[in-house]
Amino acid sequence: MDKVTDVRNKFAREISEILFLLKEVGSGRIYGFPGNCTPGDDELKTNVDTLTEKFNDLLDQIESGKDPVTGESAE
């Protein structure tokens, strides 16, 4: 499978920042609340894990150039 666009390298800084925030939320660090850190629960971690997986799947689809609906190459 050839990459059409190297999104991970092109947007490495932005992706790194997003993944860092997802990791922080998943570990219970929620910024913007009093005390700057509020413990999360298992449901929050599950949602963050799912979001992270979907985000990585999306990057794979973008890089491969496949249509997300059909799975066929966009070329």
N, CA, C and O atoms as a GROMACS GRO file, in nm:
protein
  300
    1MET      N    1   0.084  -0.117   0.000
    1MET     CA    2   0.000   0.000   0.000
    1MET      C    3   0.089   0.124   0.000
    1MET      O    4   0.164   0.146   0.095
    2ASP      N    5   0.082   0.204  -0.105
    2ASP     CA    6   0.161   0.326  -0.116
    2ASP      C    7   0.089   0.442  -0.050
    2ASP      O    8  -0.033   0.456  -0.060
    3LYS      N    9   0.168   0.526   0.016
    3LYS     CA   10   0.110   0.645   0.078
    3LYS      C   11   0.094   0.754  -0.026
    3LYS      O   12   0.184   0.778  -0.108
    4VAL      N   13  -0.022   0.819  -0.023
    4VAL     CA   14  -0.048   0.930  -0.114
    4VAL      C   15   0.003   1.059  -0.049
    4VAL      O   16   0.065   1.142  -0.116
    5THR      N   17  -0.022   1.076   0.079
    5THR     CA   18   0.019   1.193   0.154
    5THR      C   19   0.075   1.147   0.288
    5THR      O   20   0.013   1.065   0.356
    6ASP      N   21   0.190   1.198   0.327
    6ASP     CA   22   0.248   1.161   0.456
    6ASP      C   23   0.198   1.259   0.562
    6ASP      O   24   0.270   1.350   0.604
    7VAL      N   25   0.074   1.239   0.605
    7VAL     CA   26   0.008   1.326   0.701
    7VAL      C   27   0.081   1.326   0.834
    7VAL      O   28   0.095   1.430   0.897
    8ARG      N   29   0.126   1.209   0.877
    8ARG     CA   30   0.192   1.200   1.009
    8ARG      C   31   0.314   1.290   1.016
    8ARG      O   32   0.335   1.355   1.119
    9ASN      N   33   0.395   1.296   0.912
    9ASN     CA   34   0.513   1.384   0.912
    9ASN      C   35   0.476   1.529   0.887
    9ASN      O   36   0.530   1.620   0.949
   10LYS      N   37   0.384   1.550   0.796
   10LYS     CA   38   0.345   1.687   0.761
   10LYS      C   39   0.283   1.759   0.880
   10LYS      O   40   0.305   1.879   0.899
   11PHE      N   41   0.206   1.687   0.961
   11PHE     CA   42   0.137   1.747   1.074
   11PHE      C   43   0.184   1.685   1.206
   11PHE      O   44   0.105   1.671   1.299
   12ALA      N   45   0.311   1.648   1.214
   12ALA     CA   46   0.364   1.578   1.331
   12ALA      C   47   0.344   1.656   1.460
   12ALA      O   48   0.306   1.598   1.562
   13ARG      N   49   0.369   1.786   1.458
   13ARG     CA   50   0.355   1.866   1.580
   13ARG      C   51   0.211   1.869   1.627
   13ARG      O   52   0.184   1.849   1.745
   14GLU      N   53   0.119   1.894   1.536
   14GLU     CA   54  -0.022   1.902   1.571
   14GLU      C   55  -0.074   1.768   1.623
   14GLU      O   56  -0.146   1.762   1.722
   15ILE      N   57  -0.036   1.662   1.555
   15ILE     CA   58  -0.079   1.528   1.596
   15ILE      C   59  -0.022   1.494   1.733
   15ILE      O   60  -0.092   1.437   1.817
   16SER      N   61   0.103   1.529   1.755
   16SER     CA   62   0.166   1.503   1.884
   16SER      C   63   0.093   1.576   1.997
   16SER      O   64   0.072   1.519   2.105
   17GLU      N   65   0.055   1.699   1.973
   17GLU     CA   66  -0.017   1.776   2.074
   17GLU      C   67  -0.153   1.714   2.105
   17GLU      O   68  -0.192   1.706   2.222
   18ILE      N   69  -0.223   1.672   2.003
   18ILE     CA   70  -0.355   1.610   2.022
   18ILE      C   71  -0.341   1.479   2.098
   18ILE      O   72  -0.416   1.455   2.193
   19LEU      N   73  -0.247   1.396   2.059
   19LEU     CA   74  -0.228   1.268   2.126
   19LEU      C   75  -0.185   1.287   2.272
   19LEU      O   76  -0.224   1.210   2.359
   20PHE      N   77  -0.104   1.390   2.298
   20PHE     CA   78  -0.064   1.420   2.435
   20PHE      C   79  -0.186   1.456   2.520
   20PHE      O   80  -0.201   1.408   2.632
   21LEU      N   81  -0.273   1.540   2.465
   21LEU     CA   82  -0.393   1.578   2.539
   21LEU      C   83  -0.485   1.459   2.561
   21LEU      O   84  -0.542   1.446   2.670
   22LEU      N   85  -0.500   1.374   2.463
   22LEU     CA   86  -0.582   1.254   2.480
   22LEU      C   87  -0.525   1.165   2.590
   22LEU      O   88  -0.599   1.109   2.670
   23LYS      N   89  -0.392   1.152   2.593
   23LYS     CA   90  -0.328   1.070   2.696
   23LYS      C   91  -0.352   1.131   2.835
   23LYS      O   92  -0.380   1.058   2.930
   24GLU      N   93  -0.340   1.261   2.846
   24GLU     CA   94  -0.361   1.329   2.974
   24GLU      C   95  -0.506   1.311   3.023
   24GLU      O   96  -0.529   1.282   3.140
   25VAL      N   97  -0.602   1.328   2.933
   25VAL     CA   98  -0.742   1.310   2.970
   25VAL      C   99  -0.767   1.165   3.009
   25VAL      O  100  -0.838   1.137   3.106
   26GLY      N  101  -0.708   1.073   2.933
   26GLY     CA  102  -0.725   0.931   2.963
   26GLY      C  103  -0.668   0.890   3.098
   26GLY      O  104  -0.715   0.794   3.159
   27SER      N  105  -0.568   0.963   3.143
   27SER     CA  106  -0.510   0.932   3.274
   27SER      C  107  -0.578   1.010   3.386
   27SER      O  108  -0.536   1.001   3.502
   28GLY      N  109  -0.682   1.086   3.351
   28GLY     CA  110  -0.759   1.158   3.453
   28GLY      C  111  -0.722   1.303   3.470
   28GLY      O  112  -0.776   1.370   3.557
   29ARG      N  113  -0.631   1.353   3.390
   29ARG     CA  114  -0.592   1.494   3.399
   29ARG      C  115  -0.680   1.575   3.304
   29ARG      O  116  -0.662   1.571   3.182
   30ILE      N  117  -0.773   1.648   3.361
   30ILE     CA  118  -0.865   1.729   3.281
   30ILE      C  119  -0.835   1.874   3.314
   30ILE      O  120  -0.863   1.921   3.425
   31TYR      N  121  -0.779   1.947   3.218
   31TYR     CA  122  -0.738   2.084   3.240
   31TYR      C  123  -0.854   2.181   3.229
   31TYR      O  124  -0.950   2.156   3.155
   32GLY      N  125  -0.846   2.291   3.301
   32GLY     CA  126  -0.948   2.394   3.296
   32GLY      C  127  -1.044   2.387   3.412
   32GLY      O  128  -1.131   2.473   3.425
   33PHE      N  129  -1.032   2.287   3.498
   33PHE     CA  130  -1.116   2.273   3.616
   33PHE      C  131  -1.039   2.325   3.737
   33PHE      O  132  -0.916   2.330   3.733
   34PRO      N  133  -1.108   2.362   3.845
   34PRO     CA  134  -1.039   2.408   3.966
   34PRO      C  135  -0.935   2.304   4.010
   34PRO      O  136  -0.962   2.184   4.010
   35GLY      N  137  -0.819   2.352   4.048
   35GLY     CA  138  -0.711   2.262   4.088
   35GLY      C  139  -0.634   2.207   3.969
   35GLY      O  140  -0.534   2.138   3.987
   36ASN      N  141  -0.680   2.237   3.848
   36ASN     CA  142  -0.615   2.200   3.722
   36ASN      C  143  -0.603   2.050   3.699
   36ASN      O  144  -0.540   2.009   3.601
   37CYS      N  145  -0.660   1.968   3.785
   37CYS     CA  146  -0.654   1.823   3.764
   37CYS      C  147  -0.770   1.757   3.836
   37CYS      O  148  -0.778   1.759   3.958
   38THR      N  149  -0.860   1.699   3.759
   38THR     CA  150  -0.976   1.631   3.815
   38THR      C  151  -0.967   1.483   3.779
   38THR      O  152  -0.951   1.450   3.661
   39PRO      N  153  -0.978   1.393   3.876
   39PRO     CA  154  -0.970   1.251   3.843
   39PRO      C  155  -1.081   1.209   3.747
   39PRO      O  156  -1.195   1.252   3.760
   40GLY      N  157  -1.047   1.124   3.650
   40GLY     CA  158  -1.146   1.072   3.556
   40GLY      C  159  -1.199   0.938   3.603
   40GLY      O  160  -1.163   0.890   3.711
   41ASP      N  161  -1.283   0.877   3.523
   41ASP     CA  162  -1.334   0.745   3.556
   41ASP      C  163  -1.308   0.650   3.440
   41ASP      O  164  -1.257   0.691   3.336
   42ASP      N  165  -1.341   0.524   3.459
   42ASP     CA  166  -1.314   0.424   3.354
   42ASP      C  167  -1.386   0.456   3.224
   42ASP      O  168  -1.332   0.431   3.116
   43GLU      N  169  -1.507   0.511   3.233
   43GLU     CA  170  -1.582   0.544   3.112
   43GLU      C  171  -1.507   0.648   3.030
   43GLU      O  172  -1.501   0.638   2.907
   44LEU      N  173  -1.450   0.748   3.096
   44LEU     CA  174  -1.373   0.850   3.026
   44LEU      C  175  -1.253   0.786   2.957
   44LEU      O  176  -1.226   0.817   2.840
   45LYS      N  177  -1.182   0.700   3.024
   45LYS     CA  178  -1.065   0.634   2.965
   45LYS      C  179  -1.105   0.550   2.844
   45LYS      O  180  -1.035   0.549   2.743
   46THR      N  181  -1.217   0.479   2.855
   46THR     CA  182  -1.265   0.398   2.742
   46THR      C  183  -1.293   0.487   2.622
   46THR      O  184  -1.257   0.454   2.509
   47ASN      N  185  -1.358   0.601   2.647
   47ASN     CA  186  -1.389   0.692   2.537
   47ASN      C  187  -1.263   0.751   2.474
   47ASN      O  188  -1.256   0.765   2.352
   48VAL      N  189  -1.165   0.784   2.556
   48VAL     CA  190  -1.040   0.838   2.504
   48VAL      C  191  -0.967   0.731   2.423
   48VAL      O  192  -0.913   0.761   2.316
   49ASP      N  193  -0.964   0.608   2.472
   49ASP     CA  194  -0.899   0.499   2.399
   49ASP      C  195  -0.966   0.478   2.262
   49ASP      O  196  -0.898   0.458   2.161
   50THR      N  197  -1.098   0.481   2.261
   50THR     CA  198  -1.173   0.465   2.136
   50THR      C  199  -1.144   0.580   2.040
   50THR      O  200  -1.124   0.559   1.921
   51LEU      N  201  -1.143   0.702   2.094
   51LEU     CA  202  -1.115   0.819   2.011
   51LEU      C  203  -0.974   0.812   1.952
   51LEU      O  204  -0.954   0.843   1.835
   52THR      N  205  -0.878   0.770   2.032
   52THR     CA  206  -0.741   0.757   1.984
   52THR      C  207  -0.732   0.654   1.872
   52THR      O  208  -0.664   0.678   1.772
   53GLU      N  209  -0.800   0.542   1.888
   53GLU     CA  210  -0.801   0.438   1.784
   53GLU      C  211  -0.864   0.491   1.655
   53GLU      O  212  -0.811   0.468   1.546
   54LYS      N  213  -0.976   0.561   1.667
   54LYS     CA  214  -1.043   0.616   1.549
   54LYS      C  215  -0.955   0.720   1.480
   54LYS      O  216  -0.950   0.727   1.358
   55PHE      N  217  -0.885   0.801   1.559
   55PHE     CA  218  -0.796   0.903   1.506
   55PHE      C  219  -0.685   0.837   1.424
   55PHE      O  220  -0.654   0.882   1.314
   56ASN      N  221  -0.625   0.732   1.478
   56ASN     CA  222  -0.519   0.660   1.406
   56ASN      C  223  -0.573   0.593   1.280
   56ASN      O  224  -0.504   0.591   1.178
   57ASP      N  225  -0.693   0.538   1.286
   57ASP     CA  226  -0.755   0.477   1.168
   57ASP      C  227  -0.776   0.582   1.059
   57ASP      O  228  -0.755   0.555   0.941
   58LEU      N  229  -0.820   0.700   1.100
   58LEU     CA  230  -0.841   0.809   1.004
   58LEU      C  231  -0.711   0.847   0.936
   58LEU      O  232  -0.707   0.866   0.815
   59LEU      N  233  -0.605   0.857   1.014
   59LEU     CA  234  -0.475   0.890   0.954
   59LEU      C  235  -0.433   0.784   0.853
   59LEU      O  236  -0.381   0.816   0.746
   60ASP      N  237  -0.456   0.658   0.887
   60ASP     CA  238  -0.424   0.550   0.793
   60ASP      C  239  -0.502   0.564   0.663
   60ASP      O  240  -0.447   0.544   0.555
   61GLN      N  241  -0.630   0.598   0.674
   61GLN     CA  242  -0.713   0.615   0.555
   61GLN      C  243  -0.665   0.732   0.470
   61GLN      O  244  -0.659   0.723   0.348
   62ILE      N  245  -0.630   0.843   0.536
   62ILE     CA  246  -0.582   0.961   0.463
   62ILE      C  247  -0.453   0.928   0.391
   62ILE      O  248  -0.435   0.962   0.274
   63GLU      N  249  -0.362   0.861   0.462
   63GLU     CA  250  -0.233   0.830   0.402
   63GLU      C  251  -0.242   0.732   0.287
   63GLU      O  252  -0.165   0.742   0.191
   64SER      N  253  -0.334   0.639   0.294
   64SER     CA  254  -0.346   0.540   0.187
   64SER      C  255  -0.428   0.592   0.070
   64SER      O  256  -0.426   0.534  -0.038
   65GLY      N  257  -0.500   0.702   0.092
   65GLY     CA  258  -0.581   0.759  -0.014
   65GLY      C  259  -0.708   0.682  -0.041
   65GLY      O  260  -0.770   0.698  -0.146
   66LYS      N  261  -0.750   0.597   0.054
   66LYS     CA  262  -0.870   0.518   0.034
   66LYS      C  263  -0.995   0.596   0.077
   66LYS      O  264  -0.992   0.674   0.172
   67ASP      N  265  -1.103   0.573   0.006
   67ASP     CA  266  -1.231   0.633   0.039
   67ASP      C  267  -1.281   0.570   0.168
   67ASP      O  268  -1.286   0.447   0.178
   68PRO      N  269  -1.317   0.651   0.270
   68PRO     CA  270  -1.359   0.595   0.398
   68PRO      C  271  -1.489   0.516   0.391
   68PRO      O  272  -1.514   0.431   0.477
   69VAL      N  273  -1.571   0.541   0.292
   69VAL     CA  274  -1.701   0.472   0.280
   69VAL      C  275  -1.685   0.340   0.206
   69VAL      O  276  -1.733   0.236   0.251
   70THR      N  277  -1.619   0.344   0.092
   70THR     CA  278  -1.608   0.226   0.006
   70THR      C  279  -1.481   0.143   0.032
   70THR      O  280  -1.477   0.024   0.003
   71GLY      N  281  -1.377   0.210   0.086
   71GLY     CA  282  -1.251   0.140   0.105
   71GLY      C  283  -1.171   0.130  -0.024
   71GLY      O  284  -1.062   0.073  -0.025
   72GLU      N  285  -1.224   0.186  -0.130
   72GLU     CA  286  -1.157   0.184  -0.260
   72GLU      C  287  -1.058   0.299  -0.270
   72GLU      O  288  -1.074   0.402  -0.204
   73SER      N  289  -0.956   0.281  -0.352
   73SER     CA  290  -0.858   0.386  -0.373
   73SER      C  291  -0.925   0.508  -0.437
   73SER      O  292  -1.009   0.493  -0.526
   74ALA      N  293  -0.889   0.627  -0.390
   74ALA     CA  294  -0.951   0.750  -0.440
   74ALA      C  295  -0.900   0.787  -0.578
   74ALA      O  296  -0.954   0.879  -0.641
   75GLU      N  297  -0.798   0.719  -0.627
   75GLU     CA  298  -0.741   0.752  -0.759
   75GLU      C  299  -0.823   0.698  -0.872
   75GLU      O  300  -0.788   0.717  -0.988
   0.00000   0.00000   0.00000
